[in-house]
Amino acid sequence: MIKHKTLSTIACLGLVFTAQAAKVDTLSIATTYLDTPESVVVITPDAAAVNPAKRFPTVYMLNGYSGDHLSWISMRPDLPELADSYGVVMVMPDGRDSWYWDSPVDPSMQMESFFTQDLVPYVDTYYPTLTDASKRAITGLSMGGHGALWLAMHHPDIWGNVGSMSGGVDIRPFAEKWKIPQRIGSRDTDRAVWDAYTVSTNIPLLKEAGLNITFDCGADDFFAGVNDNLHRMLLENAVPHDYTSRPGAHSQAYWRNSILYHLLFFNENFKK
């Protein structure tokens, strides 16, 4: 249950938004699904102030491992301009190195439940959003790319549009990396869990969800192989999607560019 709300305009890390028309809030949302309140950045387009009755699509943007709720806006300080241009509400929570699962081994890290039970209802209550799944999108980078696909394929009633950039879409080759064992247990003793908790083993679920899917990965990224494999499996199972492999590594330069393609993809689907 959400206990309280704190709003303030972000003015940290040297970021100044006075030239932007969109409103930028930082929230602190208390929840029973995590051990401390969750920090979330929300950007509302200026059109919401001009016409208070207007409602907007929403794009949830997930950070990668070691990032937080400020990662996206630090990387792209022009996000308020993009929110204005596309007429969308942007939501950026702190991923807390959770991989966006409900951890089966750590009851204090139930991130999936936080998203579905607390975050989305909160945003829809306090912000001018369109609440149909076709008007919501979720995307992310690296760990967040995995998280976006995981959340959308399990909750197509919430998100009808999904993206992943440089996503860790198959965790199994990385058994000792990025706190994954702390979230779901050891690969040596919990192989069935590792198989179940990776995106690329859930192709039937992705197909059944009927999502609008876009994902990409840099050709020089260490996740390039697992993304190429996911693309191949989606083709073999006739799951509609867009996939792009372009030059680039696992880097901010790549993600700053990639998010522009995702916003364009989502915008085209929001208009349908």
NORHU-V156677 format. One record per residue. N is the residue number from 1. OMEGA is omega in whole degrees, 0 to 359 (NA if undefined). D_FIRST is the distance of its C-alpha to the first C-alpha in Angstrom with 2 decimals. Layout:
((N | OMEGA | D_FIRST) (N | OMEGA | D_FIRST))
This chain:
((1 | 178 | 0.00) (2 | 184 | 3.82) (3 | 182 | 6.22) (4 | 183 | 9.42) (5 | 175 | 11.86) (6 | 181 | 15.29) (7 | 170 | 18.05) (8 | 175 | 21.51) (9 | 181 | 24.33) (10 | 174 | 25.11) (11 | 184 | 28.47) (12 | 182 | 28.70) (13 | 178 | 30.69) (14 | 181 | 33.45) (15 | 179 | 31.72) (16 | 186 | 32.67) (17 | 184 | 31.56) (18 | 181 | 33.69) (19 | 183 | 35.83) (20 | 179 | 32.99) (21 | 181 | 32.07) (22 | 178 | 28.55) (23 | 180 | 25.70) (24 | 180 | 23.97) (25 | 166 | 20.66) (26 | 184 | 18.81) (27 | 168 | 15.09) (28 | 187 | 13.10) (29 | 176 | 9.41) (30 | 185 | 7.47) (31 | 176 | 5.52) (32 | 184 | 6.27) (33 | 178 | 8.56) (34 | 187 | 10.90) (35 | 177 | 12.78) (36 | 177 | 12.72) (37 | 183 | 11.15) (38 | 177 | 12.27) (39 | 183 | 15.23) (40 | 172 | 15.94) (41 | 177 | 19.10) (42 | 176 | 19.40) (43 | 179 | 22.90) (44 | 182 | 23.68) (45 | 182 | 27.30) (46 | 180 | 29.66) (47 | 178 | 30.31) (48 | 178 | 26.99) (49 | 180 | 28.52) (50 | 181 | 31.83) (51 | 184 | 30.47) (52 | 180 | 27.13) (53 | 185 | 27.26) (54 | 177 | 27.51) (55 | 189 | 24.77) (56 | 169 | 24.84) (57 | 182 | 24.22) (58 | 174 | 21.73) (59 | 174 | 22.67) (60 | 186 | 20.21) (61 | 188 | 22.32) (62 | 179 | 21.69) (63 | 178 | 23.59) (64 | 180 | 25.76) (65 | 181 | 26.15) (66 | 176 | 26.40) (67 | 178 | 25.05) (68 | 184 | 21.99) (69 | 179 | 20.41) (70 | 187 | 23.81) (71 | 185 | 25.95) (72 | 183 | 26.48) (73 | 172 | 27.24) (74 | 181 | 29.45) (75 | 180 | 31.32) (76 | 179 | 31.66) (77 | 179 | 31.66) (78 | 178 | 32.77) (79 | 176 | 29.44) (80 | 177 | 29.18) (81 | 179 | 32.60) (82 | 176 | 31.63) (83 | 176 | 28.56) (84 | 184 | 31.07) (85 | 183 | 33.67) (86 | 181 | 31.55) (87 | 181 | 29.40) (88 | 168 | 26.04) (89 | 178 | 22.67) (90 | 183 | 22.19) (91 | 184 | 18.93) (92 | 179 | 19.41) (93 | 175 | 16.69) (94 | 183 | 17.81) (95 | 174 | 18.72) (96 | 181 | 19.17) (97 | 186 | 22.02) (98 | 192 | 19.63) (99 | 173 | 21.68) (100 | 174 | 18.43) (101 | 154 | 18.34) (102 | 184 | 16.16) (103 | 177 | 18.61) (104 | 183 | 20.43) (105 | 183 | 21.64) (106 | 183 | 18.92) (107 | 179 | 15.64) (108 | 181 | 14.38) (109 | 180 | 15.06) (110 | 189 | 13.07) (111 | 179 | 13.51) (112 | 179 | 14.09) (113 | 176 | 10.79) (114 | 180 | 9.14) (115 | 190 | 11.64) (116 | 185 | 11.44) (117 | 184 | 7.89) (118 | 192 | 6.53) (119 | 183 | 9.96) (120 | 176 | 12.18) (121 | 179 | 10.37) (122 | 181 | 9.95) (123 | 182 | 13.61) (124 | 178 | 14.80) (125 | 189 | 13.51) (126 | 182 | 15.01) (127 | 186 | 17.91) (128 | 185 | 20.92) (129 | 167 | 20.38) (130 | 192 | 22.04) (131 | 175 | 19.60) (132 | 181 | 22.16) (133 | 180 | 22.10) (134 | 180 | 25.66) (135 | 173 | 24.56) (136 | 175 | 22.08) (137 | 176 | 23.43) (138 | 179 | 22.33) (139 | 180 | 24.77) (140 | 181 | 25.25) (141 | 175 | 27.93) (142 | 175 | 28.94) (143 | 180 | 25.88) (144 | 174 | 23.96) (145 | 173 | 26.53) (146 | 183 | 25.85) (147 | 180 | 22.09) (148 | 179 | 22.61) (149 | 180 | 24.86) (150 | 183 | 22.70) (151 | 184 | 19.59) (152 | 183 | 21.80) (153 | 175 | 23.93) (154 | 184 | 21.10) (155 | 179 | 19.30) (156 | 174 | 22.23) (157 | 178 | 20.45) (158 | 182 | 18.33) (159 | 176 | 21.08) (160 | 183 | 24.70) (161 | 186 | 26.21) (162 | 176 | 26.11) (163 | 175 | 28.12) (164 | 175 | 28.88) (165 | 182 | 31.25) (166 | 188 | 32.84) (167 | 172 | 30.20) (168 | 191 | 30.26) (169 | 170 | 30.40) (170 | 185 | 32.07) (171 | 192 | 30.89) (172 | 176 | 33.57) (173 | 187 | 36.40) (174 | 194 | 34.35) (175 | 183 | 33.65) (176 | 190 | 33.59) (177 | 160 | 32.06) (178 | 176 | 28.99) (179 | 180 | 26.93) (180 | 178 | 26.75) (181 | 178 | 27.98) (182 | 182 | 25.27) (183 | 186 | 22.66) (184 | 180 | 24.44) (185 | 183 | 27.39) (186 | 175 | 31.06) (187 | 182 | 32.90) (188 | 185 | 35.81) (189 | 185 | 34.01) (190 | 183 | 31.24) (191 | 180 | 33.14) (192 | 178 | 31.57) (193 | 179 | 28.07) (194 | 177 | 29.45) (195 | 184 | 31.08) (196 | 187 | 27.97) (197 | 176 | 25.70) (198 | 186 | 28.10) (199 | 191 | 28.26) (200 | 176 | 32.02) (201 | 184 | 32.09) (202 | 181 | 29.88) (203 | 178 | 32.36) (204 | 179 | 32.25) (205 | 176 | 28.50) (206 | 180 | 29.08) (207 | 181 | 31.92) (208 | 184 | 30.10) (209 | 177 | 27.24) (210 | 184 | 29.85) (211 | 164 | 28.42) (212 | 191 | 30.35) (213 | 167 | 30.81) (214 | 174 | 32.39) (215 | 184 | 32.79) (216 | 179 | 35.34) (217 | 176 | 36.57) (218 | 182 | 39.35) (219 | 181 | 42.51) (220 | 181 | 42.69) (221 | 177 | 39.10) (222 | 173 | 38.64) (223 | 183 | 36.18) (224 | 183 | 38.89) (225 | 182 | 40.03) (226 | 176 | 36.74) (227 | 175 | 36.10) (228 | 179 | 39.64) (229 | 178 | 39.11) (230 | 177 | 35.94) (231 | 180 | 37.95) (232 | 181 | 40.77) (233 | 177 | 38.64) (234 | 176 | 37.03) (235 | 182 | 40.58) (236 | 182 | 41.81) (237 | 176 | 39.09) (238 | 176 | 39.54) (239 | 180 | 36.03) (240 | 179 | 36.37) (241 | 168 | 35.34) (242 | 176 | 36.65) (243 | 179 | 37.53) (244 | 168 | 39.29) (245 | 181 | 40.93) (246 | 179 | 42.23) (247 | 179 | 43.79) (248 | 181 | 41.44) (249 | 179 | 39.74) (250 | 192 | 36.26) (251 | 177 | 36.12) (252 | 178 | 34.58) (253 | 179 | 37.69) (254 | 185 | 36.97) (255 | 176 | 33.31) (256 | 179 | 34.23) (257 | 186 | 36.60) (258 | 184 | 34.58) (259 | 179 | 31.62) (260 | 178 | 34.16) (261 | 180 | 35.07) (262 | 179 | 31.50) (263 | 177 | 30.84) (264 | 179 | 34.12) (265 | 181 | 33.29) (266 | 181 | 29.93) (267 | 179 | 31.62) (268 | 179 | 34.32) (269 | 176 | 31.92) (270 | 184 | 29.82) (271 | 182 | 33.15) (272 | NA | 33.96))
